[in-house]
Amino acid sequence: MEQIPETLWIEHDVYRLYTAPLAPWLRTRPELAFEARSDACSRGYIGRWQIDGGQLWLIDLHGWIDGRLWRVADLFDGQAEIPAEWFSGQLVFEPSIDSLKEGAVAQMQRVAIENGRLSVARP
């Protein structure tokens, strides 16, 4: 079954994100086990991410742990948004269906992130 993607905002455009940037951080905190309340979201949470000023940010999150709704502030000591400095890897995303013009085809895009910042490719 296709999973509900997280979202990635770049400037004023929204994209479907097929990478789970929170996963490396969660692996260091095994006591935080999100409940998979749907077969369409095995992560157990949906995050909203943003690239702003060359930095990847976690700007919103909805997930359930022990029957209670958790948000970004619950995970990060009251901070409503947090720079994703723990994440290094490729973000894989495509435009949301709503943002495509009629007849357009969504194309996967990738950007490299190193310690939460956009990485410049080196030859």
BELFEN-V853027 format. One record per pair of residues at least 24 apart in sequence whose C-alpha atoms are under 10 Angstrom apart, sorted by sequence separation. I is the first residue (numbers start at 0). J is the second residue. D is the distance in whole Angstrom. If there is no record, write none. Layout:
BEGIN
I&J&D + I&J&D
END
This chain:
BEGIN
44&68&10 + 46&70&9 + 47&71&10 + 56&80&7 + 57&81&5 + 58&82&9 + 87&111&8 + 88&112&5 + 89&113&9 + 21&46&8 + 44&69&9 + 45&70&10 + 46&71&9 + 56&81&6 + 57&82&6 + 58&83&10 + 87&112&5 + 88&113&6 + 19&45&9 + 20&46&9 + 36&62&9 + 44&70&9 + 55&81&9 + 56&82&4 + 57&83&6 + 86&112&7 + 87&113&4 + 88&114&9 + 19&46&9 + 21&48&10 + 35&62&9 + 36&63&8 + 55&82&6 + 56&83&5 + 86&113&7 + 87&114&5 + 88&115&9 + 90&117&10 + 20&48&9 + 33&61&10 + 34&62&7 + 35&63&8 + 54&82&7 + 55&83&6 + 56&84&9 + 84&112&9 + 85&113&9 + 86&114&5 + 87&115&6 + 89&117&10 + 33&62&6 + 34&63&5 + 35&64&9 + 54&83&8 + 55&84&8 + 83&112&10 + 84&113&8 + 85&114&6 + 86&115&5 + 87&116&8 + 88&117&10 + 89&118&10 + 16&46&9 + 32&62&10 + 33&63&5 + 34&64&6 + 54&84&8 + 83&113&10 + 84&114&5 + 85&115&6 + 86&116&9 + 87&117&9 + 88&118&9 + 16&47&9 + 32&63&9 + 33&64&5 + 34&65&8 + 49&80&10 + 51&82&10 + 55&86&9 + 83&114&7 + 84&115&4 + 85&116&10 + 87&118&9 + 15&47&10 + 16&48&9 + 31&63&10 + 32&64&6 + 33&65&8 + 34&66&8 + 48&80&9 + 50&82&10 + 82&114&9 + 83&115&5 + 84&116&7 + 14&47&10 + 31&64&7 + 32&65&8 + 33&66&9 + 34&67&10 + 48&81&10 + 49&82&9 + 82&115&7 + 83&116&8 + 3&37&10 + 13&47&10 + 14&48&10 + 30&64&10 + 31&65&9 + 33&67&10 + 48&82&10 + 49&83&10 + 82&116&9 + 2&37&9 + 3&38&9 + 4&39&9 + 5&40&10 + 13&48&10 + 14&49&10 + 20&55&9 + 33&68&10 + 48&83&9 + 55&90&10 + 2&38&8 + 3&39&6 + 4&40&8 + 13&49&9 + 20&56&10 + 21&57&8 + 33&69&9 + 1&38&9 + 2&39&5 + 3&40&6 + 12&49&10 + 20&57&9 + 0&38&7 + 1&39&6 + 2&40&5 + 3&41&9 + 4&42&10 + 11&49&10 + 0&39&6 + 1&40&9 + 2&41&7 + 3&42&9 + 5&44&9 + 6&45&8 + 7&46&9 + 8&47&8 + 9&48&9 + 10&49&8 + 0&40&9 + 2&42&9 + 4&44&10 + 5&45&5 + 6&46&7 + 7&47&6 + 8&48&6 + 9&49&6 + 10&50&8 + 0&41&10 + 3&44&10 + 4&45&7 + 5&46&5 + 6&47&5 + 7&48&5 + 8&49&4 + 9&50&5 + 10&51&7 + 3&45&8 + 4&46&9 + 5&47&6 + 6&48&6 + 7&49&5 + 8&50&6 + 9&51&7 + 10&52&10 + 4&47&10 + 5&48&8 + 6&49&8 + 7&50&8 + 8&51&9 + 31&74&9 + 9&55&10 + 8&55&10 + 7&55&9 + 8&56&10 + 7&56&9 + 25&74&10 + 7&57&9 + 8&58&10 + 7&58&10 + 6&59&10 + 5&60&9 + 55&112&8 + 54&112&9 + 55&113&10 + 24&83&9 + 53&112&9 + 54&113&10 + 55&114&9 + 56&115&8 + 24&84&9 + 54&114&9 + 55&115&5 + 56&116&9 + 24&85&6 + 54&115&6 + 55&116&6 + 21&83&8 + 23&85&7 + 24&86&8 + 53&115&9 + 54&116&4 + 55&117&7 + 20&83&8 + 22&85&10 + 23&86&7 + 53&116&6 + 54&117&6 + 20&84&10 + 21&85&8 + 22&86&9 + 23&87&9 + 52&116&9 + 53&117&5 + 54&118&10 + 20&85&8 + 21&86&7 + 50&115&9 + 51&116&10 + 52&117&9 + 53&118&9 + 20&86&6 + 50&116&9 + 51&117&10 + 19&86&9 + 20&87&8 + 50&117&8 + 20&88&8 + 20&89&9 + 18&88&9 + 19&89&10 + 20&90&8 + 18&89&8 + 19&90&8 + 17&89&10 + 18&90&6 + 19&91&9 + 17&90&7 + 18&91&6 + 16&90&7 + 17&91&5 + 18&92&8 + 16&91&6 + 17&92&6 + 15&91&9 + 16&92&4 + 17&93&8 + 14&91&10 + 15&92&5 + 16&93&7 + 14&92&6 + 15&93&5 + 16&94&9 + 13&92&10 + 14&93&5 + 15&94&6 + 16&95&9 + 13&93&9 + 14&94&4 + 15&95&6 + 13&94&6 + 14&95&5 + 15&96&9 + 12&94&8 + 13&95&6 + 14&96&9 + 7&90&9 + 12&95&9 + 13&96&10 + 14&97&10 + 7&91&10 + 13&97&9 + 14&98&8 + 7&92&8 + 13&98&8 + 6&92&9 + 7&93&9 + 8&94&10 + 12&98&8 + 5&92&9 + 6&93&10 + 7&94&9 + 4&92&9 + 6&94&10 + 7&95&10 + 6&95&9 + 17&107&9 + 16&107&10 + 18&109&10 + 15&107&9 + 16&108&10 + 17&109&10 + 20&112&10 + 14&107&10 + 16&109&10 + 14&108&10 + 20&115&9
END
